[in-house]
Each structure stands twice: as C-alpha cells, then as structure tokens.
Amino acid sequence: MNWLVYLIRCSDGTLYTGITTDIERRLREHATGKGAKYFRGRQPVELLYLEEGHDRSSASKREIAIKRLRRTEKDLLPASTSNSLSRPDFALSWSPLLREVAVRQDPAATAP
C-alpha cells in the first residue's frame, strides 16, 4: 500500500505533519474536526508538502524525522525535490479542497 507523508500549514501558523493512504479523505477529516485532535482548535489552511512512495513503516519514520526538524528546516520542505506537489504531472491542488470543506463547515468563511 502506498503511504503518504504530508505537511499542512494551519490557521494559527503552525505546521502539522501526518501520514495517510488517502490524502483527500484525510484533509477532509482534518478540515471537519474528525481527524487529529490537533485540528480541534485550528483549521488546516494549505497542504504544503506531500511525499509519496512509502510503506507504513517508512512513512512513520519519515513523519517522526520531519517532526524533529526545526521550523526553519520544515519551511524548506515545500521547495524540495521530494515534494510531489511540485511535480508538473501532479495535477491536483489541495488548497481549493481545504477551502471547499471550510466553507461547508462555516459559510461565513467566504464573506468579504
């Protein structure tokens, strides 16, 4: 099974690192408060980093390694060559997905 490691920028400016086999499902869970407890007091704003090609074990190890990085080092991950989101053939953009879920949860989020 293909496990993914991801990094999300949150509404309070913090970064959240996690693993999943289905990034769309996991982002929806985070945005609706059904995922990690970490998102009960904040909202996911943007998917910054996505790393593919892991099994469960290597994804967990990579998640731990990223969590141990300094914030300045984590800030460099989105520009790295290992970021699947920067590949030209990676057609999906997850930021609109997060906005879509946030709007369904709070229609006032789109008010100017």
KEVEXKE-532933 format. One record per atom (N, C-alpha, C): atom name; x, y, z. Coordinates in steps of 0.1 Angstrom, whole numbers, plus 5000, padded with zeros to 4 digits. Last residue first. Example, Ala and Ser with C-alpha at 12.3 -4.5 7.8 and 13.67 -1.06 7.14 Angstrom:
BEGIN
site|px|py|pz
N|5128|4978|5071
CA|5137|4989|5071
C|5129|5000|5079
N|5132|4943|5078
CA|5123|4955|5078
C|5132|4967|5078
end
This chain:
BEGIN
site|px|py|pz
N|4833|5386|5025
CA|4845|5395|5023
C|4848|5403|5035
N|4827|5352|5034
CA|4823|5366|5034
C|4835|5375|5033
N|4835|5327|5036
CA|4837|5333|5023
C|4833|5347|5023
N|4829|5319|5062
CA|4843|5320|5058
C|4846|5326|5045
N|4803|5316|5066
CA|4808|5329|5068
C|4822|5331|5064
N|4799|5288|5064
CA|4796|5297|5053
C|4801|5311|5054
N|4817|5264|5076
CA|4814|5278|5081
C|4811|5287|5069
N|4817|5240|5063
CA|4816|5239|5077
C|4812|5253|5083
N|4819|5247|5036
CA|4807|5239|5040
C|4806|5239|5056
N|4843|5261|5039
CA|4831|5268|5035
C|4819|5260|5039
N|4861|5240|5044
CA|4859|5250|5054
C|4847|5258|5051
N|4859|5226|5019
CA|4855|5219|5032
C|4852|5230|5043
N|4870|5245|5002
CA|4857|5239|5000
C|4851|5233|5013
N|4896|5249|5012
CA|4886|5260|5012
C|4872|5255|5011
N|4906|5223|5006
CA|4905|5228|5020
C|4896|5239|5021
N|4905|5224|4978
CA|4898|5213|4986
C|4896|5218|5000
N|4923|5244|4972
CA|4908|5246|4970
C|4900|5236|4977
N|4947|5231|4981
CA|4942|5243|4987
C|4927|5245|4985
N|4954|5210|4964
CA|4947|5207|4976
C|4942|5219|4983
N|4954|5203|4931
CA|4957|5213|4940
C|4948|5212|4953
N|4965|5178|4909
CA|4956|5183|4919
C|4962|5193|4928
N|4985|5169|4891
CA|4976|5179|4887
C|4966|5185|4898
N|5016|5163|4887
CA|5007|5162|4899
C|4997|5173|4897
N|5034|5168|4867
CA|5023|5159|4864
C|5014|5157|4876
N|5052|5186|4879
CA|5043|5191|4868
C|5031|5181|4866
N|5056|5186|4914
CA|5058|5179|4901
C|5048|5184|4891
N|5051|5196|4938
CA|5058|5205|4929
C|5060|5198|4915
N|5039|5177|4953
CA|5031|5188|4949
C|5038|5197|4938
N|5059|5160|4961
CA|5051|5156|4950
C|5042|5167|4945
N|5090|5169|4971
CA|5076|5173|4973
C|5068|5170|4960
N|5117|5164|4967
CA|5109|5152|4972
C|5094|5156|4974
N|5129|5188|4962
CA|5126|5179|4950
C|5117|5167|4955
N|5115|5215|4981
CA|5124|5204|4979
C|5119|5195|4967
N|5098|5235|4989
CA|5106|5237|4977
C|5115|5226|4974
N|5086|5225|5013
CA|5078|5227|5001
C|5086|5229|4988
N|5109|5224|5031
CA|5104|5212|5025
C|5095|5215|5013
N|5116|5247|5045
CA|5123|5244|5032
C|5117|5232|5024
N|5103|5247|5068
CA|5099|5257|5059
C|5105|5255|5045
N|5117|5228|5083
CA|5104|5224|5078
C|5100|5234|5067
N|5139|5244|5090
CA|5141|5233|5081
C|5128|5228|5075
N|5126|5262|5107
CA|5133|5267|5095
C|5136|5256|5085
N|5118|5245|5128
CA|5108|5251|5119
C|5114|5257|5106
N|5138|5215|5128
CA|5135|5228|5133
C|5125|5235|5123
N|5125|5181|5129
CA|5132|5192|5123
C|5129|5205|5130
N|5109|5162|5140
CA|5121|5166|5148
C|5128|5177|5142
N|5090|5158|5121
CA|5085|5164|5133
C|5097|5169|5142
N|5105|5144|5102
CA|5101|5157|5099
C|5097|5165|5112
N|5109|5119|5116
CA|5120|5127|5112
C|5117|5142|5109
N|5082|5111|5118
CA|5090|5114|5131
C|5102|5123|5127
N|5077|5107|5091
CA|5069|5116|5099
C|5077|5120|5111
N|5095|5086|5086
CA|5097|5099|5079
C|5089|5110|5087
N|5084|5065|5101
CA|5098|5070|5104
C|5100|5084|5098
N|5060|5063|5088
CA|5060|5066|5102
C|5074|5072|5106
N|5069|5055|5063
CA|5061|5067|5064
C|5061|5072|5079
N|5081|5030|5068
CA|5089|5042|5064
C|5082|5055|5065
N|5057|5016|5076
CA|5069|5017|5085
C|5077|5029|5081
N|5040|5016|5054
CA|5036|5021|5067
C|5048|5025|5076
N|5060|5027|5026
CA|5051|5017|5032
C|5048|5023|5046
N|5059|5055|5002
CA|5063|5048|5015
C|5054|5036|5018
N|5053|5072|4981
CA|5062|5060|4979
C|5067|5053|4992
N|5054|5108|4985
CA|5048|5095|4982
C|5058|5084|4983
N|5048|5137|5003
CA|5058|5128|4999
C|5052|5114|4997
N|5039|5170|5002
CA|5034|5156|5001
C|5045|5147|4995
N|5032|5202|5016
CA|5042|5191|5012
C|5036|5178|5012
N|5012|5219|5022
CA|5024|5224|5017
C|5034|5214|5011
N|4979|5226|5021
CA|4988|5215|5020
C|5001|5220|5014
N|4965|5251|5042
CA|4972|5248|5030
C|4980|5235|5031
N|4949|5251|5065
CA|4949|5262|5056
C|4954|5258|5042
N|4930|5236|5091
CA|4941|5234|5080
C|4939|5245|5070
N|4923|5253|5121
CA|4919|5248|5108
C|4931|5246|5099
N|4921|5246|5156
CA|4927|5253|5145
C|4922|5247|5132
N|4913|5229|5176
CA|4914|5244|5179
C|4919|5252|5168
N|4913|5205|5164
CA|4900|5209|5171
C|4901|5224|5175
N|4936|5195|5153
CA|4928|5204|5145
C|4914|5208|5152
N|4946|5177|5171
CA|4954|5189|5168
C|4945|5200|5161
N|4933|5154|5169
CA|4928|5163|5179
C|4935|5177|5177
N|4928|5144|5135
CA|4936|5145|5147
C|4931|5156|5156
N|4895|5145|5123
CA|4909|5139|5122
C|4916|5140|5135
N|4873|5159|5124
CA|4872|5145|5127
C|4885|5138|5126
N|4872|5186|5116
CA|4875|5183|5130
C|4873|5168|5134
N|4871|5191|5090
CA|4859|5190|5097
C|4860|5186|5111
N|4898|5191|5082
CA|4890|5203|5080
C|4877|5203|5087
N|4905|5164|5087
CA|4912|5175|5094
C|4903|5187|5094
N|4889|5151|5068
CA|4888|5148|5082
C|4894|5159|5090
N|4899|5162|5044
CA|4885|5164|5048
C|4883|5162|5063
N|4925|5151|5045
CA|4923|5165|5046
C|4909|5169|5049
N|4919|5123|5043
CA|4925|5128|5055
C|4924|5144|5056
N|4908|5122|5017
CA|4900|5118|5029
C|4905|5124|5041
N|4931|5130|5002
CA|4918|5137|5001
C|4909|5134|5014
N|4950|5110|5009
CA|4952|5124|5013
C|4939|5132|5012
N|4952|5080|5020
CA|4942|5087|5012
C|4943|5102|5016
N|4970|5070|5037
CA|4970|5063|5024
C|4960|5070|5015
N|4991|5091|5057
CA|4979|5086|5053
C|4980|5078|5040
N|5006|5112|5083
CA|5007|5102|5073
C|4993|5096|5069
N|5017|5146|5091
CA|5010|5133|5093
C|5012|5124|5082
N|5023|5177|5107
CA|5029|5166|5098
C|5021|5153|5102
N|5016|5211|5107
CA|5012|5197|5111
C|5017|5187|5102
N|5027|5242|5118
CA|5027|5232|5108
C|5024|5219|5114
N|5010|5273|5126
CA|5018|5262|5129
C|5018|5252|5118
N|4992|5294|5120
CA|5006|5295|5115
C|5015|5283|5119
N|4967|5290|5126
CA|4974|5297|5136
C|4989|5298|5133
N|4958|5274|5105
CA|4952|5287|5107
C|4960|5296|5117
N|4986|5255|5093
CA|4974|5257|5100
C|4970|5271|5101
N|4999|5237|5066
CA|5000|5249|5074
C|4986|5252|5080
N|5009|5203|5066
CA|4999|5212|5064
C|5002|5225|5072
N|5025|5176|5050
CA|5027|5188|5059
C|5017|5198|5056
N|5027|5140|5048
CA|5022|5154|5044
C|5025|5164|5055
N|5033|5110|5033
CA|5037|5119|5044
C|5033|5133|5039
N|5016|5081|5023
CA|5020|5094|5020
C|5023|5101|5033
N|5018|5047|5012
CA|5016|5056|5023
C|5022|5070|5019
N|5005|5023|4992
CA|5013|5035|4991
C|5009|5045|5003
N|5008|4988|5000
CA|5000|5000|5000
C|5009|5012|5000
end
